[in-house]
Every structure is written in structure tokens, then in C-alpha cells.
Amino acid sequence: MTRESLIKTTINNLSKLPDDRIRAVADFTEFLLSKVDDTVMVEGIRKLSAQLKAFQFLEEDEELYTRSDLKEVYK
């Protein structure tokens, strides 16, 4: 089913619902859109922070501890 036909079918089905059910569907679609917006925003922040040089020093630090420094190893 194509996007357009799915939208048309959904609108047709919505027109058959009572008002309280339409409100529930509207609330749910707003919730879904907020999740999409949050995902896009988090991904954008992740990309921007990856491009920043502010934390690059963390990648350049030498390792302070090795496996031999462990007193006990858990499996």
C-alpha cells in the first residue's frame, strides 16, 4: 500500500469514528510526531558533538590502567 493510499484510507476511517475516538487518534499522532522530533534532535546533537574538538583530548589520553591492574576479573 502506498503512502497516499494509506493516508486516504486512514482519513476515510477517521471520518467514521465518533469525536472522542478522533481525539484519541489526534493525541496519539501528536505523541508519535514528538518522538520523531526528539529522535531527529538527539541525532543532530550527536552529530554536532562528534564534530566538536572540545573532547578530543579524551581520545588522546594514554590508558592509565591495563588488565593486569585488575585484582579480580568477572565473567
Secondary structure as UniProt FT lines:
FT   HELIX           3..14
FT   TURN            15..16
FT   HELIX           19..51
FT   TURN            54..55
FT   HELIX           56..60
FT   HELIX           67..69
//
